[in-house]
Amino acid sequence: VEGAIVTVMVHDSTDDYQVTLKPSDAGAYAATIKVPSDLSPGTTGTIDVSAALGDLTSTARALFTVK
């Protein structure tokens, strides 16, 4: 949604990484989040995404496992 503020928070077993996304074009957002390369295989974590526009907010959560 054009004009929305989108935030991504990645949580792993050792730290949190937050990025506020900037629109790459109307309604599209992109980000690269660098996390430590020493995360061991089997490490699990979550990715929380929040989008806000005016009084509206939407959230989503995804889980990941390092292979």
C-alpha positions in Angstrom: 0.0 0.0 0.0 1.6 3.2 -1.1 2.4 5.5 1.9 2.5 2.7 4.4 5.3 2.5 7.0 6.7 -1.1 6.9 9.0 -2.4 9.6 10.7 -5.8 9.7 12.2 -7.2 12.9 14.2 -10.4 12.7 14.8 -12.3 16.0 17.3 -15.1 16.4 18.7 -16.8 19.4 21.3 -14.1 20.0 20.0 -10.8 18.8 17.3 -8.7 17.1 17.6 -6.8 13.8 15.2 -4.1 12.8 14.7 -2.3 9.4 12.2 0.2 8.4 11.5 -0.3 4.7 11.4 2.4 2.1 9.2 2.0 -0.9 11.0 0.9 -4.0 8.0 2.0 -6.1 4.3 2.5 -5.7 3.1 -0.1 -3.2 6.3 -2.2 -3.3 8.9 -2.5 -0.5 12.2 -4.3 -0.4 14.9 -4.8 2.2 18.1 -6.7 2.8 18.8 -7.6 6.4 22.3 -8.8 7.3 22.4 -11.3 10.1 25.6 -12.9 11.5 27.1 -15.5 9.2 28.0 -17.6 12.2 24.5 -18.7 13.0 24.7 -22.5 13.5 22.5 -24.8 11.4 19.4 -25.6 13.3 19.2 -22.1 14.8 15.6 -20.9 14.7 14.1 -17.5 14.7 11.1 -15.3 13.8 10.5 -12.5 11.3 7.9 -10.0 12.4 6.5 -7.6 9.8 4.3 -4.5 10.7 2.7 -2.2 8.2 0.9 1.0 9.3 -1.0 3.6 7.4 -2.9 6.3 9.4 -4.9 4.5 12.1 -4.6 1.1 10.4 -1.9 -1.5 11.4 -1.3 -5.0 10.1 1.2 -7.6 11.3 2.5 -10.9 10.2 5.0 -13.4 11.6 7.1 -16.1 9.9 9.4 -18.7 11.4 12.8 -19.7 10.0 15.5 -22.4 10.6 19.1 -22.0 9.5 20.1 -24.9 7.3 
